[in-house]
């Protein structure tokens, strides 16, 4: 009760009363007009290399909760930040891909005037990509940090597949054998989750298939009933892709999974993308025809909608 009361009172300070302690940019107070200092040590738009960055527990646990995650996991993230920060600085200081005109660390999309990208300038009334409007408006630009992390995503996905093969191939093979032979996974598995679940009766597989069929039917009906400009068949393809690749491999090792937002984005470029209309008239699902000339435009629009949703959600 004492801890709850102390937390309730204290959280008013970083959240409302003294918000400066949430993003404690005390190093930038030394030289407020120093761009280099703000880029390296600033918590908003900078790399945040600061020995005392915050007094807000919510901010402190963004990268990982020390009460839940083991020390080696937090320390591994810390070392990763130290190793990648010089790379981001090099991209920014060399103005690679025009990143020097933008904040060094930012997750928004920008136009050639260094202002927020106006997505409505590159889509038509149906929410489809307008190549003429795109050419008349501007290409999309990302910050140095955001550009770097998108490149890292591809390396993480490859590493996930490699890690799964090296350390978990036996479990995967055993799982397929049990599936074919109709043998319960509880018999051979020593995983802590399966040991805990042995106390409960197994749910019949028909129940899972029934839920899956209902979800597919509702998804196909929604796409077919609303003006989504695509075919209800994309639900089948998207469901199979999501089930086999996006969800299975990353979770083969508990509490160790990569962020899959880029993988989802690439999947949506080939199947469909759920986006919000700026006037909130209705939600649309877009299906892209992947001819080589249009591939770049479709991937660009996917990135733009992601950041547009983040900015307005």
N, C-alpha and C positions, 0 to 999 in steps of 0.2 A: 504493500500500500504506500509506503514511504517512497519507494522507487517510482511508482506510478505518479504520485503527486509531484515529485521533483521533475520528472520528464514532462509532465503536462505544463508546468510553469516555465521550464527552461525553453521549450520549443517555441514559445511565443516570441522569444527574443530574436533568433535567427530568421524566423519566418515572417515576422511582422514588425516588431519594435525596432531592432537594430539589425537590418538585413546585411550590413557590411560584414558581420561576423560569419555569414554564410559563405560568401566569396571574399575571403580575407586577403585582399590584394595589398598587403602592407608594403611590399617591396616596390610597387609602382607608385606609392605615395611619396617615395624619396625623390623621384623625378617624374612628375606626372606627364610631361611632354616628351619623354624619351620613348621613341617608337620601338627601339630594339629591346629595351627593358620590358616593355609591355608585351611584346611578342613572345619573349622567352618565359617570363614569370607570371603573366596575367592569366587569371582563371577564366575570364570571359573573352573569347577570341584569341587567347594565347595558349602556349603549351602548358602553363600551370606548374612550371618547375619552381616550387616554393616549399621550403621546409615546414612552414606553418600555414597550410593553405585554407583551413576552415576550422570553425568551432561548431559546425552543424553536423550532427551524426548522419543525417540523410545524405549530405554531400560526401561525407567520409566513407560511406559504405557503397558508393556507386560502383567502384571497381571490384568490390568484394567485401562481404561482411566478415570481419575477423572473429566474430563469435560463432560463425558457422563454417567458413572455409578454413582449411588448415594453413599453417604458417607458410609452408613451402609454396602453396598456390598463390598467396598474396605476394610473397617475395619474388616469385617467378614473373608475375605481372609487373612488379616494380622494376625488375631488371629489363624486361621487355620495353618499358617506357624509356629507360635510360639509353637503350641501344637504338631505338627508333627515333628519338627526338633529334639527334644530329642529322638524320636522313631528311626529316621534314624541314629542318632549318636549311639544309643545303638546297632543297627544292625551292623554298621560298626566296632565299637570298640570290639564287641564280635566275630567278624569274622564269623557271621552267613552266611551260604551259600558261604563262601570264598570271601565275599565282601571286606575284609580288604586289599586284594591285588589289588583292583581297586580304581579309584577315587570315592569319597563318593557320588557324584552327577553327573551322566553321563547317556546319553540316548543311548549309543552304546552297541553292543554285543561284548564280549571278549572271547578269548580262554584260555586254561590252562597256556599259557605263558604270560598272561596279555597283549596280543596284539589284534588288531582288528580282529574280526572273519572273516575268508576268506570263504565266502558263496560258492564259486566255488568248494571248497573241499568236499562239502556234496551234490552236485547235479551232475547228469549225463549230457550227451550232449543234452538231451531233456528238461533240466530244472527240471526233476523229482528228488525227494529225493533219495539219495544213502545211504542206511543204512550202508553198508560196509565202505564207505568213512567217514561217520560220526563217526563210532567206531574207525577207524584208526586215525582220526584227533583229535577231542576234543568235549566235551560237551560245551554248551553255558553258559556264566556267565554274570549276570547283576549287575550293581552297587547297593549299598544299597538304594539310592534314587529312582532308577528306579524300583527295586523290590517292594519297599513300595507302589509306586503309582499304580503299576499294581494290588496290593491287594486292594487298595482304590477304583479302578474302579469298582470292583465287588460290593462293599458296596454302591457306588453311584448309580449303576443301580438298585439295590434293593430298595434303598431309593427313587429313582425316581418313581417307580411303587407305593410304599406306599404313597408318597406325592400326586401323581395323584389321587389315590383312596380317600384320606382323604379330599382333597381340591377342586378337579375338577370332581368328579364323576357325579355331577348333570349336568354339562355342556356336558359331554360325552354322558350321557343318553339322554339329550335333543337333541343333535346332531343326534343320531341314530333315534330318533323319527321323527325329521324333515326330515331325509333322507327317512324314510319309508312313511311318509305322504306327501312327496313332498312339504314341507313347507319351505319357505325361512328362512335362519338363521338370516337375518337382522331384522326380526319382533320382536323376543324376546331378542336377544343379546344386551347387553349394553357395550360390549367391544369397546375400542376406535378405533380399526381397522375397525370393522364393521360399526361404526358410520361414519367414513370417507368414506368408500366404498359405503354408501347409495347414494352418489351423482352420482354414475356411474351405468350403466345398467349391469346386471349380464351376465356373459358369459355362453352360453348354456353348459350343462354338456357333450353333444355330442362332443364338441370341445376338452374337456379334454380327453375323451376316445379316440378320434382320434389321439391326440398327443401320448397317452400311447401306442396305437397299433403300431404306426409308430416306436416308440422307441424300443418296443419289437421285431418288425420285423428286424430292423437294427442290434440290439444286437445279435439276433439268427443267422442272416446271417453272421455277422462277426465271430462268434464262429464257425459256420459251414464251412466257407470258408478258415479259417486259421488253421494251425496245432496246435490247442489248447489242444488236448488230452482230450476233454470233450464233453458233449452233449449240443446242443442248448437249451434243456429243462431247464437248470439251470437258464436261464434268467427269466423264469416264477417264479420259486421258489425264486430266489434272489429278484426279484421285489416285490413279495408279502411280503416277510419278511422285506425288507427295508421300504416298505410303512407303514405297520401296527405297527411295533415295534420300529425300529430305529429312524424314523422321527417323528412319531405322539406323543408318550409319552413325549419325552424330551421337546417338544415345546408347551406343554399344558399351561405352564406359560411363557409369553414372557420374554426374556432376562435372563432366568434362565434355562440353559440346561447343562447336563454333556458332557464331551468329550466322543465320541462314537468310538474312534479308536480301543479299545480292543473289543468292541462288534462287530464291523466290522470284526476284525480278527477272532473271534470265528465263525462268520457266514461263512467266506470264507473257514474255515477248513472243513465245512460241504458241501459246494457247489463248490466254485471255488475261485481262487486268481489270480488277474492280477499282473504280475511281469515283470520286465525289464531284458532282456538278457544282460549279462555283456559286450558283444561285440556289443550290440545294433542292433542285426540282425532283431529281430521282437519281438513283445509283445506276451506273452503266457498267457493263462488262465488255471489254474490247478484245477483238481477235485480230491478230496481225497476219497478213499474208507475207511470207518471208522470201520475197524476191530479193536478190543481192542489192539492187539499187536502193531499196527502201529499208534494209536491215538497220543501217546506222540511225535513220530517223526514228524507227520504232524503239530502239534501245534508248535513245535520247529522251523520247517522250515518257518512257517508263521511269527514268531517273527523275524527270521533272515532276511527275505526279507524286512520286514518293515524298520528295521534299516539300511539295505543295501541301500534301496531307499533313506532314509533320508541322508545318508552319501554321496551319489553320485548325488543327485538332485540339 
